[in-house]
Amino acid sequence: MSEIILHNYFRSSTSYRVRIALAMKGLKYDYVAHHLRHGEHRGEGYLAVNPQGLVPALIWTDGTMIAQSLAIIEFLDEMAPQPPLLPADPHGRARVRMLSQMIACDIHPVNNLRILSALRSRYGADDAESADWFRHWVNETFQPLEKILSLSPQTGKFCHGDQPTMADLCLVAQIANNARFNVDMAPYPVISRIRNACMEIPAFVEAAPQHQPDAE
Ligand SMILES: N[C@@H](CCC(=O)N[C@@H](CS)C(=O)NCC(=O)O)C(=O)O
């Protein structure tokens, strides 16, 4: 059995989600960094690992490669069930996946590095315009997310009840990205409260971008 390997990048929010999951489950891993701004994820070496050329990618102990952060998190949850990152009941699992996907499918893909780069190279957007784009798409989903979280009796200390779940991993990682683009968090008191509760858990702090070996 080899060690678990995580191909990732300190600033990548999708990587941050997975690092929190690994830390919560106490799983040690080899940290392999790919500098996204230097295009290292597009080099032959990494494309041989993950032909999609995106981070994160997990190499499990038997050599299996798994890309896509939510697939990785659910895999880890099955391989190392404690503490669970998905609720035991189908309704709860669906709600946690819904909250996770609001961020992972409706915010992240349109704000990814390659999208912001394309806005610049294809359409001449400057830094202010691409930051405005980023904030627009965060707010577009954070507004309904705040409403869902504040109205639902299933929201607890965390997004779903009083234990952190996959939804909290996505939320915290997204907020770390938001800070780089000066997203105003004042309209989101429930989201902010949940984020603060998460940051009291050592795994969330340990996995944070500024604590990674490739942090700048
Ligand atoms: N849906 C994928 C997205 C992976 C992804 O796009 N990762 C970003 C970093 S957060 C990336 O590799 N970006 C490189 C680029 O845009 O060129 C996941 O959840 O893992």
The ligand as an SDF file (V2000), in Angstrom:
LIG
                    3D

 20 19  0  0  0  0  0  0  0  0999 V2000
  -15.2120   20.6140  -10.6650 N   0  0  0  0  0  0  0  0  0  0  0  0
  -13.8260   20.4660  -10.3320 C   0  0  0  0  0  0  0  0  0  0  0  0
  -13.1380   21.7760  -10.6120 C   0  0  0  0  0  0  0  0  0  0  0  0
  -11.6350   21.6630  -10.4900 C   0  0  0  0  0  0  0  0  0  0  0  0
  -10.9910   22.9900  -10.8590 C   0  0  0  0  0  0  0  0  0  0  0  0
  -11.4530   23.6580  -11.7920 O   0  0  0  0  0  0  0  0  0  0  0  0
   -9.9380   23.3800  -10.1270 N   0  0  0  0  0  0  0  0  0  0  0  0
   -9.3010   24.6290  -10.3770 C   0  0  0  0  0  0  0  0  0  0  0  0
   -8.6260   25.1660   -9.1360 C   0  0  0  0  0  0  0  0  0  0  0  0
   -9.8120   25.6060   -7.8780 S   0  0  0  0  0  0  0  0  0  0  0  0
   -8.2840   24.4940  -11.4670 C   0  0  0  0  0  0  0  0  0  0  0  0
   -7.5890   23.4970  -11.5500 O   0  0  0  0  0  0  0  0  0  0  0  0
   -8.1760   25.5220  -12.3030 N   0  0  0  0  0  0  0  0  0  0  0  0
   -7.2010   25.5720  -13.3350 C   0  0  0  0  0  0  0  0  0  0  0  0
   -7.6070   26.4870  -14.4440 C   0  0  0  0  0  0  0  0  0  0  0  0
   -8.6800   27.0880  -14.3880 O   0  0  0  0  0  0  0  0  0  0  0  0
   -6.8250   26.5810  -15.3790 O   0  0  0  0  0  0  0  0  0  0  0  0
  -13.6790   20.0550   -8.8700 C   0  0  0  0  0  0  0  0  0  0  0  0
  -14.6090   20.2570   -8.0820 O   0  0  0  0  0  0  0  0  0  0  0  0
  -12.6490   19.4660   -8.4920 O   0  0  0  0  0  0  0  0  0  0  0  0
  1  2  1  0
  2  3  1  0
  2 18  1  0
  3  4  1  0
  4  5  1  0
  5  6  2  0
  5  7  1  0
  7  8  1  0
  8  9  1  0
  8 11  1  0
  9 10  1  0
 11 12  2  0
 11 13  1  0
 13 14  1  0
 14 15  1  0
 15 16  2  0
 15 17  1  0
 18 19  2  0
 18 20  1  0
M  END
$$$$
